[in-house]
Amino acid sequence: MREELDIAIAFVDEELTYNTYIVGDDFTGADIMLAVSLLSFILKT
């Protein structure tokens, strides 16, 4: 389980780093919720 979590966190971190259209210039609460949603989705699959 820990390994899957690390992979999911790395995936979300990479998405937020390289896809600026997701976060724009400011990292807001909505972006954090998006990251949590992505993480939840990844962990369910």
Backbone as CSV, one residue per row, in Angstrom:
resi,resn,N_x,N_y,N_z,CA_x,CA_y,CA_z,C_x,C_y,C_z
1,MET,0.835,-1.204,0.000,0.000,0.000,0.000,0.871,1.256,0.000
2,ARG,1.935,1.210,0.770,2.813,2.380,0.860,3.432,2.698,-0.504
3,GLU,3.800,1.658,-1.240,4.411,1.873,-2.553,3.423,2.522,-3.515
4,GLU,2.168,2.067,-3.496,1.151,2.668,-4.360,0.933,4.131,-4.005
5,LEU,0.949,4.430,-2.714,0.757,5.812,-2.270,1.901,6.691,-2.759
6,ASP,3.124,6.192,-2.655,4.282,6.951,-3.137,4.183,7.215,-4.634
7,ILE,3.756,6.200,-5.393,3.605,6.358,-6.838,2.529,7.391,-7.143
8,ALA,1.408,7.316,-6.423,0.310,8.257,-6.654,0.732,9.684,-6.327
9,ILE,1.435,9.856,-5.219,1.897,11.191,-4.838,2.864,11.729,-5.887
10,ALA,3.757,10.882,-6.375,4.707,11.309,-7.403,3.974,11.701,-8.677
11,PHE,2.931,10.935,-9.037,2.155,11.245,-10.236,1.473,12.599,-10.102
12,VAL,0.813,12.824,-8.974,0.117,14.096,-8.757,1.119,15.242,-8.741
13,ASP,2.249,15.037,-8.081,3.275,16.074,-8.023,3.776,16.421,-9.422
14,GLU,3.980,15.404,-10.250,4.443,15.638,-11.621,3.385,16.373,-12.430
15,GLU,2.127,15.980,-12.278,1.044,16.648,-13.000,0.980,18.126,-12.621
16,LEU,1.084,18.406,-11.335,0.987,19.792,-10.876,2.222,20.598,-11.274
17,THR,3.352,19.935,-11.436,4.585,20.628,-11.802,4.637,20.953,-13.282
18,TYR,4.297,19.982,-14.121,4.518,20.128,-15.558,3.298,20.588,-16.335
19,ASN,2.125,20.534,-15.737,0.916,20.960,-16.436,0.374,22.212,-15.768
20,THR,0.919,23.358,-16.178,0.571,24.616,-15.522,-0.884,24.992,-15.741
21,TYR,-1.527,24.401,-16.767,-2.933,24.710,-16.982,-3.787,24.220,-15.818
22,ILE,-3.264,23.284,-15.038,-4.027,22.792,-13.886,-3.999,23.827,-12.762
23,VAL,-2.830,24.365,-12.464,-2.700,25.225,-11.296,-2.544,26.704,-11.631
24,GLY,-2.167,27.012,-12.867,-1.948,28.410,-13.190,-0.744,28.948,-12.431
25,ASP,-0.801,30.218,-12.071,0.324,30.839,-11.377,0.225,30.715,-9.861
26,ASP,-0.988,30.565,-9.359,-1.185,30.518,-7.914,-1.705,29.151,-7.497
27,PHE,-1.113,28.612,-6.463,-1.568,27.328,-5.935,-2.631,27.618,-4.883
28,THR,-3.877,27.300,-5.195,-4.992,27.664,-4.319,-5.611,26.434,-3.678
29,GLY,-6.594,26.667,-2.843,-7.324,25.579,-2.209,-7.974,24.664,-3.233
30,ALA,-8.463,25.242,-4.327,-9.091,24.437,-5.377,-8.070,23.502,-6.016
31,ASP,-6.853,23.960,-6.169,-5.800,23.116,-6.736,-5.449,21.974,-5.786
32,ILE,-5.461,22.269,-4.499,-5.203,21.222,-3.513,-6.313,20.178,-3.563
33,MET,-7.565,20.631,-3.702,-8.680,19.688,-3.804,-8.555,18.848,-5.069
34,LEU,-8.093,19.449,-6.156,-7.880,18.696,-7.392,-6.812,17.628,-7.176
35,ALA,-5.747,17.993,-6.500,-4.683,17.026,-6.222,-5.207,15.876,-5.371
36,VAL,-6.021,16.193,-4.371,-6.605,15.155,-3.518,-7.533,14.265,-4.327
37,SER,-8.319,14.866,-5.218,-9.224,14.084,-6.066,-8.444,13.155,-6.983
38,LEU,-7.371,13.662,-7.582,-6.532,12.819,-8.434,-5.934,11.672,-7.633
39,LEU,-5.471,11.975,-6.446,-4.873,10.956,-5.590,-5.896,9.891,-5.227
40,SER,-7.102,10.313,-4.871,-8.162,9.364,-4.534,-8.503,8.485,-5.726
41,PHE,-8.586,9.094,-6.903,-8.898,8.339,-8.116,-7.822,7.297,-8.401
42,ILE,-6.573,7.701,-8.262,-5.463,6.791,-8.546,-5.467,5.623,-7.563
43,LEU,-5.737,5.905,-6.306,-5.713,4.851,-5.294,-6.858,3.858,-5.479
44,LYS,-7.957,4.299,-6.081,-9.100,3.411,-6.303,-8.887,2.494,-7.493
45,THR,-8.001,2.883,-8.418,-7.811,2.078,-9.627,-6.717,1.047,-9.437
